[in-house]
Amino acid sequence: MKQTFNSSIGRKFAMALSALFLMFFLLQHFAINFTSVFSEQVFNDLSHFMGTNPLVQFALQPILIFGVVYHFVMGFVLEAKNRNARAVKYAKNNGAANSTWFSRNMIYSGMVILLFLAVHFYDFWIPEISTKYIQGDMSGLLANGEFRYYEEMVEKFHDPIKTGIYVLAFVFLALHLMHGFQSAFQSVGARHNKYTPAIQKLGKLYAIVIPAGFIFIALFHHLTGH
């Protein structure tokens, strides 16, 4: 098992699994955030459930953090190895002939996404941990007795600079997913003449709709929030 995951194929397989897990989480995260567009109460209720449920907080959340760290670390490792291999191959072949610039340089979009995640963790996750586990306030309530989650979201998108950074990050995520979605399925062996075209179409749809959805949520609250 250790030799398998130390091999190039094993690393790609493990990274693909982490990518599929993160894409599933992203879909779930989008579904919850999107409820804030049409129902403040539903968003508050779902956010409170996710933020206080022991299974989510102490089982799924650590797995998510591990998945994020593993995916990016392994991405940097594979990129370094690929660049060493390309130095020889590009002397014989044109590397741009059969692939796009972004598919060959996903490391750059990944770095932008990683920087955004660092800012997002600092701006959201750390304050949440401080409120719940350091201050010991698990109520999720404001002074007026209402849940705080919707108001906090609106407040974060009030700043045009933060909103712009958020939008830019999801543009890069879309570019990252354009290649990453299909690549993840191929790395776990989902390659078949019958199904590959469908996976490619699904990948493009996911890469456009999900980031565009997050951008819509940000702009909606920026323009309508008070």
C-alpha positions in Angstrom: 0.0 0.0 0.0 2.8 2.4 0.9 4.6 1.7 -2.3 1.4 2.3 -4.3 0.9 5.8 -2.8 4.6 6.6 -3.2 4.3 6.0 -7.0 3.2 8.7 -9.5 0.0 6.8 -10.3 -0.8 6.3 -6.6 -0.3 10.0 -5.8 -2.5 11.0 -8.7 -5.2 8.5 -7.5 -5.0 9.8 -4.0 -5.1 13.4 -5.1 -8.1 12.7 -7.4 -10.0 11.2 -4.4 -9.3 14.3 -2.4 -10.5 16.4 -5.3 -13.8 14.5 -5.6 -14.3 14.9 -1.9 -13.7 18.6 -2.1 -16.0 19.0 -5.0 -18.7 17.3 -3.1 -18.2 19.6 -0.2 -18.2 22.6 -2.5 -21.6 21.5 -3.9 -23.0 21.1 -0.4 -21.5 24.4 0.7 -23.1 26.1 -2.3 -26.5 24.6 -1.6 -26.5 26.0 2.0 -25.2 29.4 1.0 -27.7 29.7 -1.9 -30.6 29.4 0.6 -29.6 32.8 1.9 -30.8 34.4 -1.3 -34.4 33.4 -0.8 -34.8 32.6 3.0 -32.9 34.2 5.9 -34.5 31.7 8.3 -33.6 28.6 6.3 -30.0 29.8 5.9 -29.8 30.5 9.7 -31.3 27.2 10.6 -28.9 25.2 8.3 -25.9 27.2 9.4 -26.6 26.6 13.0 -27.2 22.9 12.5 -23.9 22.6 10.6 -22.0 24.8 13.1 -23.1 22.9 16.2 -23.6 19.3 15.1 -21.0 17.2 16.8 -20.6 14.8 13.8 -20.0 17.8 11.5 -17.7 19.6 13.8 -15.5 16.8 15.2 -15.6 14.3 12.4 -16.3 15.8 9.0 -14.6 19.2 9.7 -11.2 17.7 10.5 -11.5 15.4 7.4 -12.3 18.5 5.3 -9.3 20.4 6.7 -7.1 17.4 6.0 -8.5 17.0 2.5 -7.8 20.7 1.7 -4.2 20.5 3.0 -3.5 17.1 1.4 -4.9 18.2 -2.0 -2.7 21.3 -2.2 0.4 19.7 -0.8 0.1 16.8 -3.2 -0.6 19.3 -6.0 2.7 21.1 -5.3 4.6 17.7 -5.1 3.1 16.5 -8.4 3.7 19.8 -10.1 7.4 19.7 -9.1 7.8 16.2 -10.4 5.9 17.0 -13.6 8.1 20.0 -14.3 11.2 17.9 -14.0 9.7 15.4 -16.5 8.7 18.1 -18.9 12.2 19.5 -19.1 13.1 16.4 -21.1 9.8 15.8 -23.0 9.5 19.4 -24.2 12.8 19.1 -25.9 11.1 16.6 -28.2 7.5 17.7 -28.3 5.4 20.8 -28.3 3.8 20.8 -24.8 1.1 23.2 -26.0 0.0 21.2 -29.0 -2.6 19.0 -27.2 -3.5 21.0 -24.0 -4.5 24.4 -22.8 -2.2 26.7 -20.9 -4.4 26.4 -17.8 -4.4 22.6 -17.9 -0.6 22.7 -17.9 -0.4 25.3 -15.2 -3.1 24.5 -12.7 -0.6 25.2 -10.0 -1.1 28.9 -10.5 -4.9 28.9 -10.2 -4.4 26.5 -7.2 -2.1 29.0 -5.6 -4.7 31.8 -6.0 -7.4 29.5 -4.5 -5.1 28.6 -1.6 -4.5 32.2 -0.8 -8.2 32.9 -0.9 -8.8 29.9 1.5 -6.2 31.3 3.9 -8.1 34.7 3.9 -11.4 32.9 4.2 -10.2 30.9 7.2 -8.9 34.0 8.9 -12.1 35.9 8.1 -14.6 33.2 8.9 -13.4 29.9 10.4 -11.1 31.3 13.1 -13.7 33.8 14.4 -16.2 30.9 14.4 -13.9 28.7 16.4 -13.2 31.6 18.8 -16.8 32.3 19.4 -17.9 28.7 19.9 -15.0 27.0 21.6 -13.0 29.8 23.3 -15.8 32.1 24.3 -18.1 29.1 24.8 -21.0 30.7 22.9 -22.8 27.9 21.0 -26.1 29.7 20.8 -25.5 31.4 17.5 -27.6 34.3 18.7 -27.2 38.0 18.4 -28.1 40.4 21.3 -31.7 40.7 19.9 -32.2 37.0 20.2 -32.0 36.2 16.4 -29.4 33.9 14.7 -26.3 35.8 13.7 -25.3 33.8 10.5 -27.3 35.7 7.9 -26.3 39.1 9.3 -22.6 38.1 9.4 -22.8 37.0 5.7 -24.4 40.3 4.6 -21.8 42.2 6.7 -18.9 40.4 5.0 -20.2 41.2 1.5 -20.8 44.8 2.4 -17.1 45.6 1.7 -16.5 46.0 -2.1 -12.9 44.9 -1.8 -13.7 41.7 0.0 -16.5 41.0 -2.5 -14.1 41.6 -5.4 -11.5 39.2 -3.9 -14.3 36.7 -3.4 -15.5 37.0 -7.0 -11.9 36.8 -8.4 -11.1 33.7 -6.4 -14.2 31.9 -7.8 -13.2 32.9 -11.4 -9.9 31.2 -10.8 -11.7 28.2 -9.2 -13.8 27.9 -12.4 -10.6 27.8 -14.5 -9.1 25.3 -12.1 -12.2 23.0 -12.3 -12.4 23.2 -16.1 -9.5 20.7 -16.2 -9.6 19.4 -12.6 -13.1 17.8 -12.7 -12.4 15.6 -15.7 -8.8 14.9 -14.6 -10.1 13.6 -11.2 -12.4 11.1 -12.8 -9.8 9.9 -15.2 -7.3 9.4 -12.4 -9.7 7.1 -10.5 -10.2 5.1 -13.7 -13.5 6.5 -15.0 -12.4 6.4 -18.6 -14.7 4.9 -21.2 -15.6 5.8 -24.7 -19.3 5.7 -23.7 -19.0 7.8 -20.5 -16.1 10.1 -21.0 -18.0 12.6 -23.1 -20.7 12.8 -20.5 -18.1 13.3 -17.8 -16.6 16.1 -19.8 -19.9 17.9 -20.2 -20.7 17.4 -16.6 -17.3 18.8 -15.6 -17.8 21.9 -17.7 -21.3 22.4 -16.3 -20.0 22.0 -12.7 -17.0 24.3 -13.4 -19.3 27.1 -14.6 -22.5 26.8 -12.6 -21.0 26.3 -9.1 -18.4 29.1 -9.1 -21.0 31.4 -10.9 -23.5 30.5 -8.2 -21.1 31.6 -5.5 -20.3 34.8 -7.4 -24.1 35.4 -7.7 -24.6 35.0 -3.9 -21.7 37.4 -3.2 -23.0 40.1 -5.6 -26.6 39.6 -4.5 -25.7 40.3 -0.8 -23.3 43.1 -1.8 -26.0 44.9 -3.8 -29.0 44.2 -1.6 -27.5 44.0 1.9 -27.9 46.8 4.4 
